[in-house]
Amino acid sequence: MAAVSVPNGEVKLEKKLADISLGEDKANDTTGTATSSVAASLREKPAGPLKTPIVDPVESAVPDPPATLTADQQSKYESLLETVKSWEEVPSTTGKNGPVTEDEIMWLSKECLLRYLRATKWHTADAAKRILGTLTWRREYGVDDLSADAISPENETGKQLILGYDIAARPCQYLNPGRQNTEPSPRQVQHLVFMVEQSIQLMVPGQETLALLINFKSSKSRSNTAPGIGQGREVLNILQTHYPERLGRALIINVPWVVWGFFKLITPFIDPLTKEKLKFNDNMRNHVPPQQLWKEFQGDLDFEYDHDVYWPALIKLCVEKRSEQRARWVKAGKHYGESEVYMRGGDAPSVGSVTGKEAGDVPDNTSEKGKEAEVPVKE
């Protein structure tokens, strides 16, 4: 990462990020408070415009408490949990079939199973079918193999950002179609999937959803900011099928007539529950704290996109979060149905904890299925 012609403060930040190790010692730290952490470096306020991700929500932003399960819902959850534990391998027609891996077991968290149950109106068989379908899709699409280096060209103009949190502590993922810099291709869709995965890594304990902020304002180089119908349908299918219950709010501004036409065309493909989360031309300051809302989206935040600064900072932060979560999952015993709140460092115990014991005291009774996998640092 070159530091030529970069203001002194940014050079210092780049050096700090470059010096941070995300190797085995960091991954084994389950507290998330290491002095050399990426998060700690990014919390330092810059002298000029912000050019890096925001690590924490404002103090007043807290997730809504989860709904208490009824006895029937708890029973259905336990039934689904036993079903996923019984799977020997993930099917595939493209040669990607094979035993369930440790990363996939970690993905099969308690909240993950509940999201699919809610999405299927608590039909356990349908939820199990959809979960297995998503596991197959993640392998065949190569979700875990999407690298920051491969995706980087798509984001050179800052057409997608993860920046700050809304009033419910949802990470804000910005879409700026006017900054489009590439021709339609599969990589454009991979870019969105990659960024959604990074948003998930940055979710705080107790928050399972993200906020999409979309500004269809045209630019000097691009007046038509509507995506193609085919690509729009593909994105909707991926998000609705494989990321159920992940959209908390979609705030859309500067909608031109051609984009209204696009939304009318794809409306039949949008889930009714998703439609309720769409807000067109609302005052974004009512949904996102102004101090964490980018000025280009009606906020007070002075943010300037510099790809050479923002992109490595985002990737290192997300890798660090992922490493910390996996370390907690491993320490607790590598359980199916582990609590995401626990893995993210929240105040919930591991599902393997007994009578308040620390997660580290729980014996490892994990299935032998799955290969040991280190968290890759994909830059």
Secondary structure, 3 states (H helix, E strand, C coil): CCCCCCCHHHHHHHHHHHHCCCCHHHHCCCCCCCCCCHHHHHCCCCCCCECCCCCCCCCCCCCCCCCCCCHHHHHHHHHHHHHHHCCCEECCCCCCCEECCHHHHHHCCHHHHHHHHHHCCCCHHHHHHHHHHHHHHHHHHCHHHCCHHHHHHHHCCCCEEEEEECCCCCEEEEECHHHCCCCCCHHHHHHHHHHHHHHHHCCCCCCCCEEEEEECCCCCCCCCCCCCHHHHHHHHHHHHHHCCCCEEEEEEECCCHHHHHHHHHHHHHCCHHHHCCEEECCCHHHCCCHHHCEHHHCCCECECCCHHHHHHHHHHHHHHHHHHHHHHHHHHCCCCCCCHHHHCCCCCCCCCCCCCCCHHHCCCCCCCCCCCCCCCCCC
